[in-house]
């Protein structure tokens, strides 16, 4: 499939308000500004109720914004009906026609445009889509004769057949088991790259977002808490919400003093552990990823094992270090040190492994 010329998708000061059954106003989107680049795999990430699906539905034309504008290239689309927008949507429920074959399902949207199912153009397009999603040998089957992952690919092929500028995907993998979901993450990324079409993908699964997204917008209460590449969000979270939502993070309340940071339990973490200088001189909070902690006999964080979790490749240990603080560390599965609850252990922070975290 040849790359789509596409167009930049621009969301400008978009607000969406709902009236609750009690008569109050709920703000689902609050002045969102966003620009999604042509040919980008862009992810809208956040917990339930944060506004990510409302934004997707607004782009699709399934919700009417209270205020703001949506542009696709040089064309404003928020005032257009859904069928006039150069976007297409794949939902969590694939909504395949059970009485139609795979080929007929893929061709359906093209037929709605007035094209004949057996015309050379439609036959060639369907063949192209079947090859793109790896279902060349399944065209004559019915949806009931396919696995969940195969049905998801048919829904994707049907949406791509009309060659939209933007494909919107509303948690399309959430119904799949873990192994198949990871396989489909790889497939979706491959299909997006090969098609050249802009993908806008909604999910609450941060691992899913990190594995596929070129850029991710993390939503919190109807606003974008942070936008950036996966690596940047993980390494430099803008606030505590992002730090907690992207990966695992330990939080420690500390007070700066000469040479380091004093924890609530009185341990001193050396200044070298900080990735950047603190913003002020008063009490603050630092975040430390589990992989930036190491079991060390002379570590400054002394405590006792509170929990141990074997997860195959790694062993996760929780250490009670006093002052009401517990921290998690990740060690190799071959680790043979203390693991029993109540055993003493000590942790060191790797240089640059701690960073100040704002509220």
N, C-alpha and C positions, 0 to 999 in steps of 0.2 A: 504494500500500500504506500503510495507516495505521500510525502509529508504535507500536512495541511498548511496553507498560507496563514490561516488563523488571524487573530486580532487580539490585542491586549484587552483584558477584562478589567474594568475600572469601577470600583464601588466608592461612591462619594457621599459622605455624611449620611449614611443610611440608618434610619431609625424605624423600628417597628414596635408598636404598642398594642397590647391586647387588653380587653376589658374582661375581668374575671367574673364568675357567677355572682360574687358578692358585690360587684359594682366598682371595685378598685381597678387601677391601671397597673398592668405589668409591662415593664419595658424589656422586650426580648433582645432588641438591638439598640445600642445607644451611640449614634453618630459614628458608625464604622467607616473608616477610610481604608481602602485596600486596592492594590494594583497587582494583578496576576499576569505574568508575562506569557507571551505566545510560546506554545510548545512546552510549558512547564507542568510538572506533576506537583500540584499544590494541595496541601492538606489543611483542613479545618479541624482542629483538635480541641477537645475539652470535655468536661463532665456533662452529664445530662442536664438540660435546662440552661446551658450557657449561651445559646444563640446560634450555634454553628449550623444546625439543620434549618433554622428559620432563614439564615442568610442564603443557604443553598436553594431553598424553596422560593425565595425572593428572586434569585437569579433566574430560576426556571420559569417564573411567572405563576407559581402556585400560591404565593402570598403577595399581597399588595403592600409595599412599604408605606408607613405613615408619612415619612418625608425622606428626602435624599434622592440620589440618582444612580442608575446603573448604566454603564456604557460598554459596548463591545466594539472596539475600534472607534470609528467616527460616528457610530450610530447609538443613540440613546434607546435602551430596550425596556426600561422599567414600565413604560406606558404601553408596550405592545402586548398583544395576547400571546400565550405560550407558543402557539403554532407558528408565529412569525419571528421567533427568536432563533438564531443560529446556534442553539444549544440543544442537547438531548440528555436524558436522565436515566440512570440505572438505579433502581430502588433495592431495598433490602429484600423485599418479596419480588421475585423475578418476573411474575405476571406473564408467563408464557402461555400461549393458547394451547390447551391440552389436546385439541383435535387436529392441530396443524403439525406437520413435520418440522424438523429443524430448519430446512431450507425455506419452507413457507413462513415460519416465524421470522426469519431474518429478512425475508422479502417484504414483509407486511408493510413496513413504513414506506418503502419505495412504491408499493401499489397505492397507498393512500395519496401519494403525490401524482397519481395518474399514470404511472408506468405499468406496463403489462408484465405479469409474473414470468412469462416465458420469452420475453424480449431479450435479445443478445446482451443489452446493457445490464438488465437485472440479473440474468444468469451469471454474467461475468463478475458483477459486484458480489453476489452471494458466494461464488467460488472463492473470490478474494478474501471475504470475511471468514469463511470456513478455514482457509489456510492460515489466516492470521491468528485465529484462536485455537488452531490445532485440532479441528474436528472434521477434516476432509472426508473421513469414512463414516460420518454419522448423519449426513444430510437427510436421509430417508427415515430416520427414527422419530418417534414421538417423544415429547418431554418426559413422559412416565418411564421411558426406557433409558433414561440418562441418570447419572449420579448428580448429586448436588453441585459439585464443581463443574460438571459439564453443562448443567442448566445455567449456571452463572455465566459461563462462556457464551452460551447462545444469547442470553440477554445482552451481554456486552457487544456481541457481533451485530445484533439487531440495532442497537443504539449507534454503533459506528458506521453502519451501512449507509446512513444518510449523510455521512461526512460532515458532522457539525463542527463549528469552530471550537466549541467547548463541550466536553463531556462531564456531566455532574454525576457523582457516585455517592449515594447515601447509605453508608455502612453496608456495602454489598456482600461483605465476607463474614458478617457477624453470625450467620446461621451455620457456618461450616465448622467442623472439628479443627482442633489446633494444627494437626499435621497438614490437612488440606488447605487450611487458611494460609499457612506459611508458603505452601506450594503456589497458591493463587497470588500471593503477594509478589512473588518473583515473576509470575506470568503477566500480571497486570502491568508491572513496571516495563517488562519487555514489550508488551503490546503498545504501551504509551510511547515508548521510544521509537518503535518501528512505524507507528502511525503518524507521529509528529503532532498529534492533536493535544490541546491543553486539557489536562485532567484536573478536576477539582473534587477532592475526595474527603468525605466527612467520616470521622471515627472518634471514638473515645479511648481507643487502644493506643497508648503511646509507643509501644514496640512496633505496631503496624505503621504508625505515622513515621517513625524514625527510619524504618527499613525501605520505605518507598518515596517519601517526599523530597523534592528538591528544596522546597521551603515549607515551613510550617507556621501557621498562625494559631497560637494558643489562646483560646477564648476563656474569659472569666466574666460572668454576670453581664453578658451582652456587649462586652468590649474586648479588644485585642490586648491581652496582657503582654505578649511579646511575639514578634515575627522574626524569623530567621532560618538559616540552614540548620539541619538537625545537630550537627557538631557544635554550632554556636549556642544553641539553646541548652544543650547538655553541659557544656563547659562554662558558659557565662549566663546563667539564668538571671532575668531582670529583677525578680522578686521571689519571695518565699513560695508563693503559689506555683510559679513555674518550676522552681527547684524541686518541689514535692511532686509535681505532676509528671515531670520528665525524669524518669529513672528513680533511683533510690538516693536519699540524702539524709545524713545525720545532722541534727541541729544542736549546737551548744551555746548556751548563754555565757559570755566571757566579759572580763573587764581588762582593758589594756594596762600594762605596767611595764617598766623598763625591762626589755629583753624578751617580752612575750605576752601571752594572754592567759589570764587566770580563770579557771573554770569555777563553777559553783562549789565543787567539792575541794577546791584548792590546788588542783594540778596546774602546772605551768606548761603551756604549749609554746615552743620557741617561735620567734618572729619569722624564721625561715620557712615555717609551714604555710605562711600566708601567700596567696597568689598575687595580691596587690595590697598596697597600704590601706589602712582603715580610713574611712571618711572622716571620723571624728575621734575624740579622745575619751569618750564616755563608754559605758556598758553597751554591748552590742551582741549580735548573734552571728556565728559563723556556721557555714555548711561544709560538711566533709562527706564525699562519696565513699561508700564501703571499700572500693578498690584503692583508695588513698590512705587506708589504714593498714597497718601490718602488726602481727604479733611480734613483740620484742621484749626481751627480758628487762631491758632498761628503759622501756617506754614510759612517757610521762602520765599516760592514762591508765591507772591501776584500778582493778575491780575484780568482779567475779562473774563467771559464766552464768547467764540467765536463761539462755535457750540455745539450741543447736539444731540446724536444719540441713539435712543432706539433700542436695538437688542435682545429683549426678556429676556434672563437671566441677561443681564447687561445693563448698561447705560454708553455710552462713552461720556466724556466731554472733550472739547478742551479749554484750558485756555491760553489766551494771557498774558504772564508775562513780556512783555516789552523787549527792546533791540533786537527786531526782532524775539524773541523766542516764539514758541507756543508748549505746551505740552499736551498730551492726558492722561487722567486718566480713569480707569474703576471702576465703583461703582456698587453696587447691584441695581437691578431694583426697589427695594423698597425705594431707596434713596429719601429723601424729602427736600434736601437742594437746593441752587440756581442752576437753569438750564437755565434761560432765557438769551438770548444773551445780553451782556452788564452788567449783574449782577456781583458784585465783589465776588471773592472766593480766597481761599488760599490753598496751597498744602504743605504737608510735605513728605520727602523722608524716606522710611523705612530704618532702620539700615542695611547696606550692600547692599542696593538696587541700588547703582550707581557704575559703573565700567568705567575705562579709556578705550577709544576706539581708536585704531590706524587707520590711513587712509587705 
